[in-house]
Amino acid sequence: MDFAERGRAVNQDLRVLDDAHRLGRITRAEYRVRRRRLLETLYDPSAVVTARNTLVPPTATTTPRVRRRRRRLTPRPPPTRPAMR
């Protein structure tokens, strides 16, 4: 079975699962467990690229930008003083 066929089969199973959850036949927790299990069947460990085997050229790395404070469009109201007694 190729990836496209597996994808179609999983999509059909997900539709059935969604209907069961929507109609209240299964709980949210059970829905999530079954959904996760279905999606894991699409996982192909040979197609995964991890950080251990990737080469990133130094120009591709980013540095954090300096954040500037946003200016207020309206002036702040003057501070209020407590009433004197």
N, C-alpha and C positions, 0 to 999 in steps of 0.2 A: 504494500500500500504506500503510495507516494504522499508527500506532504500535503498536497492539495486535497486528496481524498480524505486524509486524516483530519484536515481542517474542516471540511464539510461535515464529516461525521461528528466531530466535537461541537460544531455550531448547532447541529440538530439536537444533540444531547443537551446543550446549554439552553436551547429554547424550551425543551421539555422540562428541564430543571427550573427554569424561570417561571413557567406556568404553574408548576407544583408549588413554588414558593408564593407566587402572587395569589393563588387560590387558597392559601393557608393549609396545604396538605403537609408541608414540612416547615420546621422552624428556621429562623434566620441563621442560627449556628450550623444546623445541618446543611442548609443551602450553601453556606460559605465553605464548609468542609468538602462537599461534593463538587462544587465549582472549582476549588483549588485542585482537587484530584483530577478533574477533567482537563484543566489547563496544563497540568504537569505532563499529561500524555503527549503534548506537543513539544515538550522540551527535548532538544537534541544537544547533548553535551559536547558533541564533536564540532558543533557550529558556534560555540561560545568563545569569544575572545576575552581573555581576562587581562588584568593589569600586569600580570607576570610575563606575558609574552607579547606585549605591544611596545612599539618603539614610537616615541613622541618627539618630534623635532623640537629643539629649544624655542623656536619662534612660535610654536603653537601653544605654549603655556601662557596663561594670563596672569596678570598681577592685579591685585585689588585696586579699584579706583578710589580716590579720595572723595568722600561724600561731603557735599556742601549743605549747610543749613538752608532750609527753604525760607524765603522771606515771606512774611505775612502780607497779605494784600490789604488788610484793614488794620489800622493802628490799634494797639491794645488799649482797653479802657483804663482810666486812671485808677489806682488802688483806692478802695473804699476805706474810710476810717470808721472805727466803732463809735457808736453814739455816746456822747458824754452824759453822765448822770449828775 
